[in-house]
Amino acid sequence: MGAVTIRNIADEVKNAARLEAARNGRSMEAELRALLERTYAGAGKGAKLQESSIQKLIRLGRGLDLQVPERTPEDYRPPEL
C-alpha cells in the first residue's frame, strides 16, 4: 500500500477532521483514510464519487420506524403574508 503526506493544511480543516474522527471513534489518520476510500473507491470505473444527501439521510435513519400521516388538500394552509 502507498503512503501520502499532505502539507500546508489550514488549521481549521485539520481541527474539523480531528473532531470528526473523535465523533466516529477513530484516529484522524483512520478518519481521513475512510474519507479517501469513500470518495475514490471505484472512481476509475465511473462510480459516483459522493454519497447524495438522500442516501446519507437513509443511512442515518436506518432502523427508524417513521409514521408518515396521510395528508389531504384540506390540510394545506397558505402562509399569511
N, C-alpha and C positions, 0 to 999 in steps of 0.2 A: 504494500500500500504506500501511497505517496504522502508527503508531508507538505504543508503550506505555512508560510509565515506572512502575516499581514501587518504592515507598519502604518503609522500615521492615521489611526482610527480616532475619531473625535471622542472625547471623554464621555459625552452624553450617550453615544452609541454603545460604548463599552459598558457603561453603567446599566443601560437598559438591557443589554444581553446578560449581564451578571444577575440582575433582578429576575429576569425571565427564567434563567437557569435555576435559580433558587426556588421559584414558584413551581417548577417542574421537577424539583428534587434531583438535579444533576449538576455536574460541573459546567463551567462556562464552555470549556472545550467540547464536552459532550453535547451541550445545547447547540453550539454553532455547527458541530458535525451533523446533528439531526436536521438543522435548518438547511444545510447544503444538500443533504441527501433528499429531503422532501422537495427541494427546489429543482435539483438537477437529475435525480434518478430517472432514467428512461428518456431524458431530453433528446438524446440522439435519435430516438425512434419516433419523434413527433409527438411525444406525450405532452399534455398540458402542464405548464410549469408551476402554476399556483392553484391552490385549492380555492374554489369560489366561496363567497360569503354564505351562500345557501348550504354548501357542503359542510362548512365549519359549524353552522347552527345545527345541522342534523347530527354531526358528530358530537357536539357538546350536549345535545339534548337526548342522547341515546338512553333508553330505559325510562324515559318520562312517559306518563300516560296523560296526555293533554286532552281535555274535553273541550271541543270547539262547539259553542252554542249555534243552533240554527238561526239564521237571520232572515228577515223578510224586508221588503221595501219600506214597510211602515216603521222599521227600526231606525231608518236614516233620518237624521235631522240636520239640515244645513246649518253651518255656523252663522251666528249673528254678526253682522258687520257694522 
